[in-house]
Amino acid sequence: MKKSNRISQHHYLQQALPAGCWAQVNRNKNNSLKRLLKRYQKKIDTAFAAMAIGLMFLTGIWVFLIQLAEFGVHS
């Protein structure tokens, strides 16, 4: 009696190739982005907060320069 090892649902391929040739399926590839986000969440939040503060600072400078230019035109 022949013993068959089933690795996948397509058992007909098992007859053509021995079981050692099959690579294991890594199901964590889809979750790699989630893992990275969870791992670096604190650094990502810090970077976004720093960018928001920087943009507010640059916007304030821009508004100040526009008001200064308008004041110079009216004088």
HELIX and SHEET records of a PDB file:
HELIX    1   1 TYR A   12  ALA A   16  1                                   5    
HELIX    2   2 ALA A   19  CYS A   21  5                                   3    
HELIX    3   3 SER A   32  ARG A   39  1                                   8    
HELIX    4   4 GLN A   41  HIS A   74  1                                  34    
END                                                                             
